[in-house]
Amino acid sequence: MDANLVASLQEEERLILDELRRSMSYRRLEEIRGVLSLYGQQPPVGAALDAMLARQEPPRPRRATPVLPVIALGTETRIADVA
């Protein structure tokens, strides 16, 4: 290719990229990419907790302590002696 044509195409490419970078759509795209890159490198703190809780078995229901019946015998009356 002719050197002037290559230089002209490179200049045109640079101008198009500059115009694109100034556009609102491109800036939004870059911000979204930045946020997504944070999640790609390290999962959010809550994700590890959610995963840990998902693996955990649900708590077993506690059995109620059986109430033992009390049988009161009338013949066993306690008497306190007072001095």
TORSERO-887466 format. One line per 4 residues: number of its first residue (from 0); their letters; for each residue x, y, z of C-alpha. Coordinates in steps of 0.25 Angstrom, whole numbers, plus 5000, padded with zeros to 4 digits. Layout:
N
NUM> a> X/Y/Z  ...;
This chain:
83
0> mdan> 5000/5000/5000  5004/5014/4998  5010/5021/5010  5001/5033/5009;
4> lvas> 4989/5024/5008  4993/5016/5021  4995/5029/5028  4982/5035/5023;
8> lqee> 4974/5023/5028  4981/5023/5041  4978/5038/5043  4963/5035/5039;
12> erli> 4963/5023/5049  4968/5032/5060  4958/5043/5057  4947/5033/5058;
16> ldel> 4951/5027/5071  4952/5041/5077  4938/5044/5073  4933/5031/5078;
20> rrsm> 4940/5032/5091  4933/5046/5093  4919/5040/5091  4910/5037/5102;
24> syrr> 4908/5022/5098  4923/5019/5098  4925/5025/5111  4913/5017/5117;
28> leei> 4919/5005/5110  4932/5007/5117  4926/5009/5130  4918/4996/5129;
32> rgvl> 4931/4989/5125  4938/4995/5137  4927/4990/5147  4927/4976/5140;
36> slyg> 4942/4975/5141  4941/4977/5156  4932/4965/5157  4940/4957/5148;
40> qqpp> 4953/4958/5156  4947/4956/5170  4933/4952/5173  4925/4961/5182;
44> vgaa> 4926/4959/5197  4911/4955/5198  4913/4944/5187  4922/4936/5196;
48> ldam> 4912/4937/5208  4901/4933/5199  4908/4921/5193  4912/4917/5207;
52> larq> 4898/4918/5212  4892/4910/5200  4902/4898/5203  4898/4898/5218;
56> eppr> 4887/4888/5222  4874/4894/5227  4874/4894/5243  4867/4882/5248;
60> prra> 4854/4885/5256  4857/4883/5271  4849/4872/5278  4841/4878/5290;
64> tpvl> 4846/4872/5303  4835/4863/5308  4827/4868/5320  4827/4857/5330;
68> pvia> 4814/4855/5338  4815/4859/5352  4807/4850/5362  4804/4856/5375;
72> lgte> 4802/4846/5386  4794/4851/5398  4801/4843/5408  4815/4850/5406;
76> tria> 4813/4863/5413  4825/4870/5417  4825/4877/5430  4836/4887/5434;
80> dva> 4839/4888/5449  4842/4902/5454  4851/4903/5466;
